[in-house]
Amino acid sequence: MIRLIKRPTPSRFWTAATPVLAVLLTMIAGGLMFAALGKDPVAAIRTIFYDPLFDPNFASYSRPQLLVKAGPLILIAVGLSLGFRAGIWNIGAEGQYIIGALCGAAVGLAFYPAEGWYIFPLMVMAGALGGWAWAMIPAILKTRFNTNEILVSLLLVYVAQQLLAAMALGRMRNPQGGGFPGSRNLSQYPAASNPELIAGTGMHWGVVAAFIAVIAGYILLQRHMLGFQIRLSGQAPRAARFAGVNPARLVVFCLGVSGALAGLAGLFEVTGPAGQITIDFNSGYGFTAIIVAFLGRLHPVGILLAGLLMALTYIGGELAQFMLGIPSAAIQAFQGMLLFFLLAVDLLSNYRIQLGRPEVA
């Protein structure tokens, strides 16, 4: 028989080891999936994890893209991790990402074709405020009417997607675009663009903001009273109330910060790599960031490493589609396996496995 024995305290070893074990199990299960699709599993895993970094034929392009892909994932995941640690579940970061991009792009397009140093900072503020405002909807409904923030934030993603389509086809459509959906290309508007800061590295202001968010998140959680309240609320809600923690304020703060960071990620993406508002602008970063947050153990430094790893699967997945003909749905399933296995093996952090029959009292 197999029995699960509750540990008195979570195992520090398994807490650190489970992300590594989850990655290894994902490689094994992913390899089996690729083999079932008629592809060479070893070649597929090598193409996803090794070739983008070390193959000279691809590394010159793939390495800069690593930061481009990781920036929004890290930025969103750091914000989500604060709420997840406090037991506040914001599942709608994808919607906040979209609204942040719409608000920031709207400010830039409103100034077109003027030039001025103040335009991009205004766009950054508009992007953060847009994501924050969209996150305040589930926050206010949660604090005033005790609604479920999971459902509200998730359903608002689909509302944001419809607003995105409406803007791309309507008020934000490029008047010189020949009737095609999509806004002007902001990357060609110097006052509203987010170019590389160091040529050939992929480093832009969104990546800088992600690193700042990691540092700020670490300081908040480890060195600030508010961080202690966040951790206490997630681990012992009743003790947190006795300690004087205001649950409503915590909900507003955590959802607000995660929404603002998701909005910033959307703004930096639309002014940089994406370049314009389109119907399919959203690329699932808000949902993938949930995997990044948990793969990083809800710790800012862990999220930084997990974001780079997940960005590698994005780049390697695209390369595998091109080189090996692997379907995009299989790559998405491969990425989803990371969260599945992480949640599965996370059981070892709180339980130990005992083999054999239970002793008779």
Contacts in CASP RR format, 6 or more apart in sequence:
PFRMAT RR
TARGET T0000
AUTHOR 0000-0000-0000
METHOD contacts of the structure
MODEL  1
MIRLIKRPTPSRFWTAATPVLAVLLTMIAGGLMFAALGKDPVAAIRTIFY
DPLFDPNFASYSRPQLLVKAGPLILIAVGLSLGFRAGIWNIGAEGQYIIG
ALCGAAVGLAFYPAEGWYIFPLMVMAGALGGWAWAMIPAILKTRFNTNEI
LVSLLLVYVAQQLLAAMALGRMRNPQGGGFPGSRNLSQYPAASNPELIAG
TGMHWGVVAAFIAVIAGYILLQRHMLGFQIRLSGQAPRAARFAGVNPARL
VVFCLGVSGALAGLAGLFEVTGPAGQITIDFNSGYGFTAIIVAFLGRLHP
VGILLAGLLMALTYIGGELAQFMLGIPSAAIQAFQGMLLFFLLAVDLLSN
YRIQLGRPEVA
1 355 0 8 1.000
1 356 0 8 1.000
1 357 0 8 1.000
1 358 0 8 1.000
2 353 0 8 1.000
2 354 0 8 1.000
2 355 0 8 1.000
2 356 0 8 1.000
3 353 0 8 1.000
3 354 0 8 1.000
3 355 0 8 1.000
3 356 0 8 1.000
3 358 0 8 1.000
4 347 0 8 1.000
4 351 0 8 1.000
4 352 0 8 1.000
4 353 0 8 1.000
4 354 0 8 1.000
5 351 0 8 1.000
5 352 0 8 1.000
5 353 0 8 1.000
5 354 0 8 1.000
6 350 0 8 1.000
6 351 0 8 1.000
7 349 0 8 1.000
7 350 0 8 1.000
7 351 0 8 1.000
7 352 0 8 1.000
10 349 0 8 1.000
10 350 0 8 1.000
11 348 0 8 1.000
11 349 0 8 1.000
11 350 0 8 1.000
11 352 0 8 1.000
14 348 0 8 1.000
14 349 0 8 1.000
15 297 0 8 1.000
15 349 0 8 1.000
16 297 0 8 1.000
18 342 0 8 1.000
18 345 0 8 1.000
18 346 0 8 1.000
18 348 0 8 1.000
18 349 0 8 1.000
19 295 0 8 1.000
19 296 0 8 1.000
19 297 0 8 1.000
19 306 0 8 1.000
19 342 0 8 1.000
21 341 0 8 1.000
21 345 0 8 1.000
22 295 0 8 1.000
22 338 0 8 1.000
22 341 0 8 1.000
22 342 0 8 1.000
22 344 0 8 1.000
22 345 0 8 1.000
23 309 0 8 1.000
23 338 0 8 1.000
25 337 0 8 1.000
25 341 0 8 1.000
25 345 0 8 1.000
26 334 0 8 1.000
26 337 0 8 1.000
26 338 0 8 1.000
26 341 0 8 1.000
27 45 0 8 1.000
27 49 0 8 1.000
29 337 0 8 1.000
29 341 0 8 1.000
30 41 0 8 1.000
30 44 0 8 1.000
30 45 0 8 1.000
30 334 0 8 1.000
30 337 0 8 1.000
31 41 0 8 1.000
31 44 0 8 1.000
31 45 0 8 1.000
32 41 0 8 1.000
33 330 0 8 1.000
33 333 0 8 1.000
33 334 0 8 1.000
34 40 0 8 1.000
34 41 0 8 1.000
34 44 0 8 1.000
34 45 0 8 1.000
34 326 0 8 1.000
34 330 0 8 1.000
35 41 0 8 1.000
37 326 0 8 1.000
37 327 0 8 1.000
37 330 0 8 1.000
39 324 0 8 1.000
39 325 0 8 1.000
39 326 0 8 1.000
40 324 0 8 1.000
43 324 0 8 1.000
44 320 0 8 1.000
44 324 0 8 1.000
44 326 0 8 1.000
47 316 0 8 1.000
47 317 0 8 1.000
47 319 0 8 1.000
47 320 0 8 1.000
47 323 0 8 1.000
47 324 0 8 1.000
48 312 0 8 1.000
48 313 0 8 1.000
48 316 0 8 1.000
48 317 0 8 1.000
48 319 0 8 1.000
48 320 0 8 1.000
48 334 0 8 1.000
49 312 0 8 1.000
49 313 0 8 1.000
49 316 0 8 1.000
51 57 0 8 1.000
51 58 0 8 1.000
51 62 0 8 1.000
51 316 0 8 1.000
51 319 0 8 1.000
52 58 0 8 1.000
52 59 0 8 1.000
52 62 0 8 1.000
52 63 0 8 1.000
52 65 0 8 1.000
52 66 0 8 1.000
52 312 0 8 1.000
52 315 0 8 1.000
52 316 0 8 1.000
52 319 0 8 1.000
53 59 0 8 1.000
53 62 0 8 1.000
53 63 0 8 1.000
53 66 0 8 1.000
53 312 0 8 1.000
58 319 0 8 1.000
62 315 0 8 1.000
62 316 0 8 1.000
62 319 0 8 1.000
64 196 0 8 1.000
64 200 0 8 1.000
64 201 0 8 1.000
64 202 0 8 1.000
65 202 0 8 1.000
65 311 0 8 1.000
65 315 0 8 1.000
66 308 0 8 1.000
66 311 0 8 1.000
66 312 0 8 1.000
66 315 0 8 1.000
67 201 0 8 1.000
67 202 0 8 1.000
67 203 0 8 1.000
67 207 0 8 1.000
67 311 0 8 1.000
68 202 0 8 1.000
68 204 0 8 1.000
68 207 0 8 1.000
68 273 0 8 1.000
68 311 0 8 1.000
69 310 0 8 1.000
69 311 0 8 1.000
69 314 0 8 1.000
69 315 0 8 1.000
70 207 0 8 1.000
70 210 0 8 1.000
70 307 0 8 1.000
70 308 0 8 1.000
70 310 0 8 1.000
70 311 0 8 1.000
71 206 0 8 1.000
71 207 0 8 1.000
71 210 0 8 1.000
71 265 0 8 1.000
71 268 0 8 1.000
71 307 0 8 1.000
71 311 0 8 1.000
72 97 0 8 1.000
72 206 0 8 1.000
72 210 0 8 1.000
72 265 0 8 1.000
72 266 0 8 1.000
72 268 0 8 1.000
72 269 0 8 1.000
72 285 0 8 1.000
72 289 0 8 1.000
73 285 0 8 1.000
73 288 0 8 1.000
73 289 0 8 1.000
73 292 0 8 1.000
73 307 0 8 1.000
73 310 0 8 1.000
73 311 0 8 1.000
74 210 0 8 1.000
74 211 0 8 1.000
74 213 0 8 1.000
74 214 0 8 1.000
74 292 0 8 1.000
74 303 0 8 1.000
74 304 0 8 1.000
74 307 0 8 1.000
75 206 0 8 1.000
75 209 0 8 1.000
75 210 0 8 1.000
75 213 0 8 1.000
75 261 0 8 1.000
75 262 0 8 1.000
75 264 0 8 1.000
75 265 0 8 1.000
75 268 0 8 1.000
76 93 0 8 1.000
76 97 0 8 1.000
76 258 0 8 1.000
76 261 0 8 1.000
76 262 0 8 1.000
76 265 0 8 1.000
76 285 0 8 1.000
76 286 0 8 1.000
76 289 0 8 1.000
76 292 0 8 1.000
77 289 0 8 1.000
77 290 0 8 1.000
77 292 0 8 1.000
77 293 0 8 1.000
77 296 0 8 1.000
77 303 0 8 1.000
77 306 0 8 1.000
77 307 0 8 1.000
78 210 0 8 1.000
78 213 0 8 1.000
78 214 0 8 1.000
78 217 0 8 1.000
78 261 0 8 1.000
78 293 0 8 1.000
78 300 0 8 1.000
78 303 0 8 1.000
79 213 0 8 1.000
79 254 0 8 1.000
79 257 0 8 1.000
79 258 0 8 1.000
79 259 0 8 1.000
79 261 0 8 1.000
79 262 0 8 1.000
80 90 0 8 1.000
80 93 0 8 1.000
80 258 0 8 1.000
80 289 0 8 1.000
80 290 0 8 1.000
80 293 0 8 1.000
81 293 0 8 1.000
81 298 0 8 1.000
81 299 0 8 1.000
81 300 0 8 1.000
81 303 0 8 1.000
82 217 0 8 1.000
82 220 0 8 1.000
82 221 0 8 1.000
82 230 0 8 1.000
82 254 0 8 1.000
82 257 0 8 1.000
82 258 0 8 1.000
83 89 0 8 1.000
83 90 0 8 1.000
83 230 0 8 1.000
83 254 0 8 1.000
83 255 0 8 1.000
83 258 0 8 1.000
84 293 0 8 1.000
84 294 0 8 1.000
84 298 0 8 1.000
85 221 0 8 1.000
85 230 0 8 1.000
85 231 0 8 1.000
85 234 0 8 1.000
85 298 0 8 1.000
86 229 0 8 1.000
86 230 0 8 1.000
86 231 0 8 1.000
86 233 0 8 1.000
86 234 0 8 1.000
86 250 0 8 1.000
86 254 0 8 1.000
87 233 0 8 1.000
87 234 0 8 1.000
88 149 0 8 1.000
88 250 0 8 1.000
88 251 0 8 1.000
88 254 0 8 1.000
88 255 0 8 1.000
89 149 0 8 1.000
89 150 0 8 1.000
89 153 0 8 1.000
90 135 0 8 1.000
90 138 0 8 1.000
90 149 0 8 1.000
90 153 0 8 1.000
90 254 0 8 1.000
90 255 0 8 1.000
90 258 0 8 1.000
90 259 0 8 1.000
91 150 0 8 1.000
91 153 0 8 1.000
91 154 0 8 1.000
91 290 0 8 1.000
92 138 0 8 1.000
92 153 0 8 1.000
92 154 0 8 1.000
92 156 0 8 1.000
92 157 0 8 1.000
92 286 0 8 1.000
93 153 0 8 1.000
93 258 0 8 1.000
93 259 0 8 1.000
93 262 0 8 1.000
93 285 0 8 1.000
93 286 0 8 1.000
93 287 0 8 1.000
93 289 0 8 1.000
93 290 0 8 1.000
94 157 0 8 1.000
94 160 0 8 1.000
94 262 0 8 1.000
94 282 0 8 1.000
94 284 0 8 1.000
94 285 0 8 1.000
94 286 0 8 1.000
94 287 0 8 1.000
95 134 0 8 1.000
95 156 0 8 1.000
95 157 0 8 1.000
95 159 0 8 1.000
95 160 0 8 1.000
95 161 0 8 1.000
95 262 0 8 1.000
95 282 0 8 1.000
95 286 0 8 1.000
96 130 0 8 1.000
96 131 0 8 1.000
96 132 0 8 1.000
96 134 0 8 1.000
96 135 0 8 1.000
96 160 0 8 1.000
96 258 0 8 1.000
96 259 0 8 1.000
96 262 0 8 1.000
96 263 0 8 1.000
97 131 0 8 1.000
97 262 0 8 1.000
97 263 0 8 1.000
97 265 0 8 1.000
97 266 0 8 1.000
97 269 0 8 1.000
97 282 0 8 1.000
97 285 0 8 1.000
97 286 0 8 1.000
98 157 0 8 1.000
98 160 0 8 1.000
98 161 0 8 1.000
98 163 0 8 1.000
98 164 0 8 1.000
98 266 0 8 1.000
98 281 0 8 1.000
98 282 0 8 1.000
99 127 0 8 1.000
99 130 0 8 1.000
99 131 0 8 1.000
99 133 0 8 1.000
99 134 0 8 1.000
99 160 0 8 1.000
99 163 0 8 1.000
99 263 0 8 1.000
100 126 0 8 1.000
100 127 0 8 1.000
100 128 0 8 1.000
100 130 0 8 1.000
100 131 0 8 1.000
100 134 0 8 1.000
100 262 0 8 1.000
100 263 0 8 1.000
100 264 0 8 1.000
100 266 0 8 1.000
100 267 0 8 1.000
101 127 0 8 1.000
101 263 0 8 1.000
101 266 0 8 1.000
101 267 0 8 1.000
101 269 0 8 1.000
101 270 0 8 1.000
101 274 0 8 1.000
101 277 0 8 1.000
101 281 0 8 1.000
102 130 0 8 1.000
102 163 0 8 1.000
102 164 0 8 1.000
102 167 0 8 1.000
102 172 0 8 1.000
102 277 0 8 1.000
103 126 0 8 1.000
103 127 0 8 1.000
103 129 0 8 1.000
103 130 0 8 1.000
103 131 0 8 1.000
103 263 0 8 1.000
103 267 0 8 1.000
104 123 0 8 1.000
104 124 0 8 1.000
104 126 0 8 1.000
104 127 0 8 1.000
104 130 0 8 1.000
104 267 0 8 1.000
104 270 0 8 1.000
104 271 0 8 1.000
105 123 0 8 1.000
105 172 0 8 1.000
105 183 0 8 1.000
105 186 0 8 1.000
105 192 0 8 1.000
105 267 0 8 1.000
105 270 0 8 1.000
105 271 0 8 1.000
105 276 0 8 1.000
105 277 0 8 1.000
106 126 0 8 1.000
106 172 0 8 1.000
107 119 0 8 1.000
107 122 0 8 1.000
107 123 0 8 1.000
107 126 0 8 1.000
108 119 0 8 1.000
108 122 0 8 1.000
108 123 0 8 1.000
108 186 0 8 1.000
108 189 0 8 1.000
108 191 0 8 1.000
108 192 0 8 1.000
109 172 0 8 1.000
109 183 0 8 1.000
109 184 0 8 1.000
109 186 0 8 1.000
109 192 0 8 1.000
111 119 0 8 1.000
111 122 0 8 1.000
111 191 0 8 1.000
111 192 0 8 1.000
112 184 0 8 1.000
112 189 0 8 1.000
112 192 0 8 1.000
113 189 0 8 1.000
114 191 0 8 1.000
115 190 0 8 1.000
115 191 0 8 1.000
116 191 0 8 1.000
117 191 0 8 1.000
119 191 0 8 1.000
119 192 0 8 1.000
120 191 0 8 1.000
120 192 0 8 1.000
120 193 0 8 1.000
120 194 0 8 1.000
120 271 0 8 1.000
123 192 0 8 1.000
123 267 0 8 1.000
123 271 0 8 1.000
124 205 0 8 1.000
124 264 0 8 1.000
124 267 0 8 1.000
126 267 0 8 1.000
127 263 0 8 1.000
127 264 0 8 1.000
127 266 0 8 1.000
127 267 0 8 1.000
128 260 0 8 1.000
128 261 0 8 1.000
128 263 0 8 1.000
128 264 0 8 1.000
128 267 0 8 1.000
129 260 0 8 1.000
130 260 0 8 1.000
130 263 0 8 1.000
131 259 0 8 1.000
131 260 0 8 1.000
131 262 0 8 1.000
131 263 0 8 1.000
132 256 0 8 1.000
132 259 0 8 1.000
132 260 0 8 1.000
132 263 0 8 1.000
134 156 0 8 1.000
134 160 0 8 1.000
134 259 0 8 1.000
135 153 0 8 1.000
135 255 0 8 1.000
135 256 0 8 1.000
135 258 0 8 1.000
135 259 0 8 1.000
135 260 0 8 1.000
135 262 0 8 1.000
136 252 0 8 1.000
136 255 0 8 1.000
136 256 0 8 1.000
137 152 0 8 1.000
137 156 0 8 1.000
138 147 0 8 1.000
138 149 0 8 1.000
138 152 0 8 1.000
138 153 0 8 1.000
138 156 0 8 1.000
138 255 0 8 1.000
139 149 0 8 1.000
139 251 0 8 1.000
139 252 0 8 1.000
139 255 0 8 1.000
139 256 0 8 1.000
140 252 0 8 1.000
141 147 0 8 1.000
141 149 0 8 1.000
141 152 0 8 1.000
142 148 0 8 1.000
142 149 0 8 1.000
142 152 0 8 1.000
142 251 0 8 1.000
142 255 0 8 1.000
143 248 0 8 1.000
143 251 0 8 1.000
143 252 0 8 1.000
149 251 0 8 1.000
149 255 0 8 1.000
153 255 0 8 1.000
160 282 0 8 1.000
161 282 0 8 1.000
164 277 0 8 1.000
164 279 0 8 1.000
164 281 0 8 1.000
164 282 0 8 1.000
165 279 0 8 1.000
167 183 0 8 1.000
167 277 0 8 1.000
168 181 0 8 1.000
168 182 0 8 1.000
168 183 0 8 1.000
168 277 0 8 1.000
168 278 0 8 1.000
168 279 0 8 1.000
168 281 0 8 1.000
169 181 0 8 1.000
169 182 0 8 1.000
169 279 0 8 1.000
172 182 0 8 1.000
172 183 0 8 1.000
172 277 0 8 1.000
173 179 0 8 1.000
173 181 0 8 1.000
173 182 0 8 1.000
173 183 0 8 1.000
174 180 0 8 1.000
174 182 0 8 1.000
174 183 0 8 1.000
174 184 0 8 1.000
174 185 0 8 1.000
174 276 0 8 1.000
176 184 0 8 1.000
181 278 0 8 1.000
181 279 0 8 1.000
182 276 0 8 1.000
182 277 0 8 1.000
182 278 0 8 1.000
182 279 0 8 1.000
183 276 0 8 1.000
183 277 0 8 1.000
183 278 0 8 1.000
184 276 0 8 1.000
185 275 0 8 1.000
185 276 0 8 1.000
186 192 0 8 1.000
186 193 0 8 1.000
186 270 0 8 1.000
186 271 0 8 1.000
186 272 0 8 1.000
186 275 0 8 1.000
186 276 0 8 1.000
187 193 0 8 1.000
187 194 0 8 1.000
187 195 0 8 1.000
187 271 0 8 1.000
187 272 0 8 1.000
187 275 0 8 1.000
187 276 0 8 1.000
192 271 0 8 1.000
193 271 0 8 1.000
193 272 0 8 1.000
193 275 0 8 1.000
194 204 0 8 1.000
194 205 0 8 1.000
194 206 0 8 1.000
194 268 0 8 1.000
194 271 0 8 1.000
194 272 0 8 1.000
195 204 0 8 1.000
195 272 0 8 1.000
196 202 0 8 1.000
196 203 0 8 1.000
196 204 0 8 1.000
197 203 0 8 1.000
197 204 0 8 1.000
197 205 0 8 1.000
197 208 0 8 1.000
204 268 0 8 1.000
204 272 0 8 1.000
205 268 0 8 1.000
206 264 0 8 1.000
206 265 0 8 1.000
206 268 0 8 1.000
209 264 0 8 1.000
209 268 0 8 1.000
210 304 0 8 1.000
211 304 0 8 1.000
213 261 0 8 1.000
213 300 0 8 1.000
214 300 0 8 1.000
214 301 0 8 1.000
214 303 0 8 1.000
214 304 0 8 1.000
215 300 0 8 1.000
217 300 0 8 1.000
218 299 0 8 1.000
218 300 0 8 1.000
218 301 0 8 1.000
220 226 0 8 1.000
220 227 0 8 1.000
220 230 0 8 1.000
221 227 0 8 1.000
221 230 0 8 1.000
221 231 0 8 1.000
221 299 0 8 1.000
221 300 0 8 1.000
226 253 0 8 1.000
229 240 0 8 1.000
229 243 0 8 1.000
229 245 0 8 1.000
229 250 0 8 1.000
230 250 0 8 1.000
230 254 0 8 1.000
232 239 0 8 1.000
232 240 0 8 1.000
232 243 0 8 1.000
232 245 0 8 1.000
233 240 0 8 1.000
233 245 0 8 1.000
233 247 0 8 1.000
233 250 0 8 1.000
234 240 0 8 1.000
237 247 0 8 1.000
240 247 0 8 1.000
241 247 0 8 1.000
262 286 0 8 1.000
262 289 0 8 1.000
265 285 0 8 1.000
265 286 0 8 1.000
266 285 0 8 1.000
269 281 0 8 1.000
269 285 0 8 1.000
270 276 0 8 1.000
270 277 0 8 1.000
270 281 0 8 1.000
274 281 0 8 1.000
288 310 0 8 1.000
288 335 0 8 1.000
290 339 0 8 1.000
291 306 0 8 1.000
291 310 0 8 1.000
291 335 0 8 1.000
291 336 0 8 1.000
291 338 0 8 1.000
291 339 0 8 1.000
291 342 0 8 1.000
292 303 0 8 1.000
292 306 0 8 1.000
292 307 0 8 1.000
292 310 0 8 1.000
293 303 0 8 1.000
293 306 0 8 1.000
294 339 0 8 1.000
294 342 0 8 1.000
294 343 0 8 1.000
295 302 0 8 1.000
295 306 0 8 1.000
295 307 0 8 1.000
295 309 0 8 1.000
295 310 0 8 1.000
295 338 0 8 1.000
295 339 0 8 1.000
295 342 0 8 1.000
296 302 0 8 1.000
296 303 0 8 1.000
296 305 0 8 1.000
296 306 0 8 1.000
310 335 0 8 1.000
310 338 0 8 1.000
313 331 0 8 1.000
313 334 0 8 1.000
313 335 0 8 1.000
313 338 0 8 1.000
314 335 0 8 1.000
317 326 0 8 1.000
317 331 0 8 1.000
317 334 0 8 1.000
318 331 0 8 1.000
320 326 0 8 1.000
320 331 0 8 1.000
321 327 0 8 1.000
321 328 0 8 1.000
321 331 0 8 1.000
END
